[in-house]
Amino acid sequence: MIKQGYTSSNDADVTRVTPIYHEGEAATDPRLSKTSMTPTSASTFSGYSDEGSFDHIQLEVGSIIKNTFELVAFLGEGGMGTVFKALNKVWEEVDARDPYVAIKVLKPELSANKQLVRSLYSDFDRTKMLANCFNIIKVYGFDRDGPHVYMTMEYLSGQTLDEYCNHEPIAFAQAWFIIEGIGKALAYAHNKNIVHRDIKPRNIIITKDNVVKVLDFGIASKINENEGDETKFGGHELGALTVAYASPEMQRDFPPDARDDIYAFACVIYEVLTGKQFYKQKIHKAAPIQGLNSRQMGILNKSLAFERDKRTSSIQELLDKLRPVKTPWGKYLGIAGAFCSIGLGLWGVLSFSPEVKQLTDSGPVQFPVVVKPPPLTSSPDLVVAPNQAPLPASTTVSVQEAAPEVATKPTPIYQEPGYSSTSKDGIIQIQTSKPTYKNGDPFQLIFTITQPMYVRVVDRDGKGVVSKLRPNAPQPDKLLPANKKHIYPPKNYESNVRGDSGYSTVTIVASAHPFPKAVQLLNTDGSVSEQIQSGSYSWTQIRYTVHK
């Protein structure tokens, strides 16, 4: 269960609505040279002195807001509000697939304070502007029910980043999908002239599908605004910040700047990779971190600079220079492809059909689905992975969700595939368990992705018969987690190669978003379609041989 709030007793980790630091005065952060001041009292903002008078209207599990939202679970609490999991009763009535939302409610004793209400609305308004970013939480509405001012947003099942890391370091290769997800969210916000200003592990969620989501834009501010479009309220006016991740400029109440987010983001990266807060190390420069080379350490330390003008200028620069070094697979695949081509010339273009059965006492179960395309006018140059036994004649199936028209003009693939390959963008790595199989050998396909994605895997034999390997009945169509080994066939199933000698080609295509129903993966000759090559997809192909 997630906690969309601030519950730690560690003051440096909590978003502070006070104190406010004025000109000539400074925070208690040791990085600042000026002396500290006494915080402004909370009553200055709340407008109320007797919080106990609101006990009778405090919400709890079981309460219903606006006759629509039934609170079913407590998720977290912060200085300004409380977050619940809620059942949208209207969505439930229409049998919505997921009728649950997260609802953030401003504390009743604060609801008369216009600035705090504006802060919650700012969270809603800013996040709504960023709705098209996959790595930013989606918001649905902002409303009031009597003394309760609230915002509804998507309910995320997973862990906050601090829970996910649990104060333990994560290897850079395994942490990259987290770093990249946060970076994409911030880069998108910055392109919209919005700075988050409270990036920290508790405002980042890793869902159960390993999707990274950034939330809580409550103290975000707009920058570079046009005249007449100035922000009427920003979190800096309340002195809201989280000391452990706030830039020195934020603690001096400087105007908002994208480099505030860059500093906080670098602090989060340091914490993920080391298991320690940069703030608590009382250092000006991070020591070498295992898994990072000198270039990567250089950009991290530049992003951690205490002076804004010396800091990395953009999130994209930080991501580009921190990005993991790719293995030069192409060099080795080219050599392997040459040997493979010689071998394939000897074997010829023949087909085979591996036998697939479930490892249970209930007998064999056929999967995945097999589809025969229209007859070819010429022999194809490429074939695709293991062909499966056909379903009964009464069963109607398709490689994709809808039967697309076949492209009239084949588009050649970018390289001669071997039995192991990495996509051009480095997102997909795929291989069969070996380059050559004997008749009866168990077949296995292994792939990994560097970020959560939806995946299609198909094969095509020498006769042009296409089989859908993934998704299949045991492995449904869903967002697959990053940096995890995905294996075909799934657990408790086996796929044994049988048939004549020949070779086949596996095609894998990955997308950050669900595939359209009419997606076309292949041309008639087995090459990747123009729709895939020109779209926002990652893809590659591999080939292996079979002999008796």
Residue pairs with C-beta under 8 A, 6 or more apart in sequence:
1 73
1 75
1 157
2 75
2 76
2 156
2 157
2 158
2 159
2 160
2 205
3 75
3 76
3 83
3 160
3 163
3 202
4 75
4 76
4 83
4 102
4 104
4 156
4 160
4 205
4 215
4 216
5 75
5 76
5 77
5 78
5 81
5 82
5 83
5 202
6 13
6 14
6 15
6 76
6 77
6 78
6 79
6 202
7 76
7 77
7 78
8 14
8 202
10 244
11 243
12 242
12 243
12 244
12 277
12 279
12 280
13 162
13 200
13 202
13 242
13 244
14 78
14 79
14 242
15 78
15 79
15 198
15 218
15 219
15 240
15 241
15 242
16 79
16 239
16 240
16 241
16 242
16 243
17 42
17 45
17 79
17 80
17 116
17 238
17 239
17 240
18 39
18 40
18 41
18 42
18 44
18 45
18 238
18 239
19 27
19 37
19 38
19 39
19 40
19 239
20 39
20 40
20 238
20 239
20 253
21 27
21 37
21 239
21 251
21 252
21 253
22 37
22 253
23 253
24 34
25 34
25 35
25 36
25 37
26 32
26 33
26 34
26 35
26 36
26 37
26 251
26 252
27 36
27 243
27 251
27 252
28 36
29 243
29 246
29 248
29 251
29 279
30 282
31 248
31 306
32 248
32 251
32 252
40 239
43 49
45 110
45 113
45 115
45 116
45 238
46 109
46 110
46 113
46 116
47 112
47 113
48 54
48 109
48 110
48 112
51 109
53 109
54 107
54 108
54 109
54 147
57 108
57 146
57 147
57 148
58 108
59 65
59 71
59 82
59 84
59 105
59 148
60 71
60 74
61 71
61 72
61 73
61 74
61 84
62 70
62 71
63 70
63 71
64 70
64 71
64 89
65 71
65 86
65 103
65 105
65 145
65 148
65 150
66 143
66 145
67 89
68 88
68 89
68 90
69 86
69 87
69 88
69 89
69 101
69 103
69 150
69 152
70 86
70 87
70 89
71 84
71 85
71 86
71 103
72 84
72 85
72 86
72 87
72 100
73 84
73 85
74 82
74 83
74 84
74 85
75 83
75 84
75 85
75 102
76 82
76 83
77 83
80 106
80 107
80 110
80 116
80 119
80 120
80 218
81 104
81 105
81 106
81 107
81 110
81 120
82 104
82 105
82 107
83 102
83 103
83 104
83 105
84 102
84 103
84 105
85 100
85 101
85 102
85 103
85 155
86 100
86 101
86 102
86 103
86 152
87 99
87 100
88 96
88 99
88 100
88 101
88 152
89 99
91 98
91 99
92 99
98 155
100 155
101 140
101 152
101 153
101 154
101 155
102 152
102 153
102 154
102 155
102 156
103 150
103 151
103 152
103 153
104 120
104 123
104 150
104 151
104 153
105 148
105 149
105 150
106 116
106 117
106 120
106 148
106 149
106 150
108 147
108 148
110 116
111 117
111 144
111 147
111 148
111 149
115 233
115 237
115 238
116 238
117 149
118 232
118 233
119 218
119 219
119 233
119 235
119 238
119 240
120 142
120 149
120 150
120 151
120 218
121 142
121 151
122 217
122 218
122 219
122 220
122 233
122 234
122 235
123 139
123 151
123 216
123 217
123 218
123 220
124 139
124 141
124 142
124 151
125 142
126 189
126 194
126 217
126 220
126 222
127 136
127 137
127 138
127 139
127 153
127 215
127 217
128 139
129 192
129 194
130 136
130 185
130 188
130 189
130 192
130 194
130 217
131 138
131 139
132 188
133 184
133 185
133 188
133 189
134 184
134 211
134 512
134 513
135 181
135 182
135 184
135 185
135 188
135 211
135 212
135 213
135 214
136 185
136 188
136 189
136 213
136 214
136 215
137 153
137 154
137 156
137 205
137 213
137 214
137 215
138 153
138 154
139 151
139 152
139 153
139 154
140 152
140 153
140 154
141 151
141 152
142 150
142 151
142 152
143 149
143 150
144 150
153 215
156 205
156 207
156 213
156 215
157 207
157 208
158 164
158 205
158 206
158 207
158 208
158 209
158 211
158 213
159 205
159 206
160 201
160 202
160 203
160 204
160 205
160 206
161 178
161 201
161 202
161 204
161 205
161 206
161 268
161 272
162 201
162 202
164 178
164 206
165 201
165 271
165 272
165 275
167 275
168 275
169 272
169 273
169 274
169 275
170 178
170 272
170 273
170 275
171 290
171 291
172 273
172 289
172 290
172 291
172 292
172 324
173 291
173 324
173 483
174 483
175 272
175 273
176 323
176 324
176 450
176 483
177 210
177 212
177 450
177 451
177 452
177 482
177 483
178 204
178 206
178 212
178 272
179 269
179 272
179 319
179 322
180 212
180 319
180 323
180 450
180 451
181 211
181 212
181 213
181 214
181 451
182 199
182 204
182 212
182 214
182 265
182 268
183 265
183 315
183 316
183 318
183 319
184 319
185 212
185 213
185 214
186 196
186 199
186 214
186 261
186 262
186 265
186 315
187 314
187 315
187 316
187 319
189 195
189 196
189 217
189 220
189 261
190 258
190 261
190 314
190 315
193 222
193 223
193 224
193 225
194 217
194 220
194 221
194 222
194 223
195 220
195 221
195 223
195 256
195 257
195 258
195 260
195 261
196 203
196 214
196 217
196 220
196 261
196 264
197 219
197 220
197 221
197 235
197 236
197 240
197 241
197 250
197 256
197 260
197 261
197 264
198 216
198 218
198 219
198 220
198 235
198 240
198 241
198 242
198 245
198 264
199 214
199 245
199 261
199 264
199 265
199 268
200 242
200 244
200 245
200 264
200 267
200 268
201 268
201 271
201 272
203 214
203 215
203 216
204 212
204 213
204 214
204 215
204 268
205 212
205 213
205 215
206 212
206 213
207 213
209 452
209 478
209 479
209 480
209 481
210 452
210 481
210 482
210 483
210 484
211 452
211 479
218 235
218 240
219 234
219 235
219 236
219 238
219 240
219 241
220 234
220 235
221 231
221 234
221 235
221 236
221 256
222 229
222 230
222 231
222 234
222 256
223 255
223 256
223 257
223 258
225 231
234 256
235 241
236 250
236 253
236 255
236 256
239 253
241 250
241 251
243 251
243 279
244 267
244 277
244 279
244 280
245 263
245 264
245 267
245 268
245 279
246 260
246 264
247 259
247 260
247 263
247 264
247 308
248 306
248 307
249 257
249 259
249 260
249 308
250 260
254 308
257 308
258 314
258 315
259 308
259 311
259 312
259 313
260 308
261 315
262 303
262 311
262 312
262 314
262 315
262 318
263 303
263 304
263 305
263 311
265 303
265 315
265 318
266 278
266 300
266 303
266 304
266 312
266 318
267 277
267 278
267 279
267 304
269 300
269 303
269 322
270 276
270 277
270 278
270 286
270 289
270 300
270 304
271 277
271 278
273 289
273 291
273 292
274 289
278 286
278 304
284 306
285 301
285 304
286 297
286 300
286 301
286 304
288 297
289 297
289 300
292 300
292 322
293 325
295 321
296 321
296 322
298 321
299 312
299 317
299 318
299 321
299 322
300 318
300 322
302 310
302 311
302 312
303 311
303 312
303 318
304 311
305 311
305 312
312 318
326 422
326 426
327 422
329 420
329 421
329 422
329 429
330 415
330 422
333 415
333 416
333 417
333 418
333 420
333 421
334 415
334 416
336 418
336 419
336 420
336 435
337 415
337 416
337 417
337 418
338 416
340 416
340 418
340 419
340 435
340 543
340 545
341 416
343 436
343 545
344 503
344 543
344 545
347 501
347 502
347 503
347 545
347 547
348 501
348 502
349 379
349 380
349 383
349 462
349 502
349 503
350 462
350 499
350 500
350 501
350 502
351 383
351 387
351 461
351 462
351 463
351 465
351 499
351 500
351 502
351 504
352 386
352 387
352 439
352 461
352 497
352 498
352 499
352 500
352 501
352 502
352 504
352 546
353 386
353 387
353 388
353 389
353 461
353 498
353 499
354 386
354 387
354 388
354 443
354 495
354 496
354 497
354 498
354 499
355 364
355 389
355 495
355 496
355 498
356 364
356 365
356 366
356 367
356 368
356 388
356 389
356 489
356 493
356 494
356 495
356 496
357 363
357 364
357 365
357 493
357 494
357 496
358 364
358 365
358 492
358 493
359 492
359 493
359 494
360 492
365 493
366 388
366 389
366 391
367 388
367 472
367 473
367 474
367 493
368 388
368 467
368 468
368 469
368 470
368 472
368 473
369 388
369 391
369 397
369 398
369 399
369 467
369 468
369 472
370 387
370 388
370 389
370 390
370 391
370 397
370 465
370 466
370 467
371 397
371 398
371 399
371 465
371 466
371 467
371 468
372 390
372 464
372 465
372 466
373 406
373 464
373 465
373 466
373 524
374 406
374 524
375 464
376 463
376 464
376 524
376 525
379 462
380 460
380 462
380 464
380 524
380 525
380 526
381 525
381 526
382 413
382 417
382 460
382 505
382 525
382 526
382 527
382 541
382 543
383 459
383 460
383 461
383 462
383 502
383 503
383 504
383 505
383 526
383 543
384 458
384 459
384 460
384 461
384 466
384 467
384 504
384 505
384 506
384 507
384 522
384 526
384 541
385 432
385 445
385 457
385 458
385 459
385 460
385 467
385 469
385 504
385 505
385 506
385 542
385 544
386 443
386 459
386 467
386 469
386 495
386 497
386 504
387 459
387 461
387 465
387 467
387 499
387 504
388 467
388 495
391 397
399 458
399 466
399 467
399 468
399 521
400 456
400 468
400 515
400 517
400 518
400 519
400 520
400 521
401 515
401 517
401 518
401 519
402 517
402 518
404 518
404 519
404 520
405 520
406 520
406 523
406 524
407 520
407 523
407 524
407 529
407 530
409 523
409 530
410 523
410 524
410 525
410 527
411 523
411 527
411 528
411 529
411 530
411 533
412 527
413 527
413 528
413 541
414 424
417 505
417 540
417 541
417 542
417 543
418 435
418 542
418 543
419 431
419 432
419 434
419 435
419 542
419 543
419 544
420 429
420 430
420 431
420 432
420 542
421 429
421 430
421 431
421 540
421 541
421 542
422 428
422 429
422 430
422 540
423 429
423 510
423 538
423 539
423 540
424 538
424 540
425 538
426 450
427 449
427 450
427 451
427 453
427 510
427 538
428 447
428 448
428 449
428 508
428 510
428 538
428 539
428 540
429 447
429 448
430 445
430 446
430 447
430 448
430 506
430 508
430 540
430 542
431 445
431 446
431 447
431 542
432 443
432 444
432 445
432 446
432 506
432 542
432 544
433 442
433 443
433 444
433 445
433 446
434 544
435 544
435 545
436 544
436 545
436 546
436 547
437 443
437 497
437 544
437 545
437 546
437 547
438 497
438 546
438 547
438 548
439 497
439 498
439 499
439 546
439 547
439 548
440 496
440 497
440 498
441 496
441 497
442 494
442 495
442 496
442 497
443 489
443 495
443 496
443 497
444 487
444 488
444 489
444 495
445 457
445 469
445 487
445 488
445 506
446 485
446 486
446 487
446 488
447 455
447 457
447 485
447 486
447 508
448 483
448 484
448 485
448 486
449 455
449 480
449 482
449 483
449 486
449 510
449 538
450 482
450 483
451 482
451 512
452 479
452 480
452 481
452 482
452 512
453 479
453 480
453 482
453 510
453 511
453 512
453 538
454 477
454 478
454 479
454 480
454 510
454 511
454 512
454 513
454 514
454 515
455 470
455 471
455 480
455 486
455 508
455 509
455 510
455 511
456 468
456 470
456 471
456 508
456 509
456 510
456 515
456 519
456 521
457 468
457 469
457 470
457 488
457 506
457 507
457 508
457 509
458 466
458 467
458 468
458 469
458 506
458 507
458 521
458 522
459 466
459 467
459 469
459 504
459 505
459 506
459 507
460 466
460 467
460 504
460 505
460 507
460 522
460 526
461 467
461 502
461 504
462 502
462 503
462 504
464 524
464 526
466 522
469 488
469 506
470 488
471 477
471 478
472 490
474 490
474 491
474 492
474 493
475 488
475 490
477 514
477 515
480 486
488 495
489 495
497 546
499 546
500 546
500 548
501 545
501 546
501 547
501 548
502 545
502 546
503 543
503 544
503 545
503 546
504 543
504 544
504 546
505 526
505 541
505 542
505 543
506 541
506 542
506 543
506 544
507 521
507 522
507 526
507 528
507 539
507 540
507 541
508 539
508 540
508 541
509 521
509 528
509 532
509 537
509 538
509 539
510 537
510 538
510 539
511 536
511 537
511 538
512 536
519 531
519 532
520 529
520 531
520 532
521 528
521 529
521 532
522 528
522 529
523 529
528 539
528 541
532 539
533 539
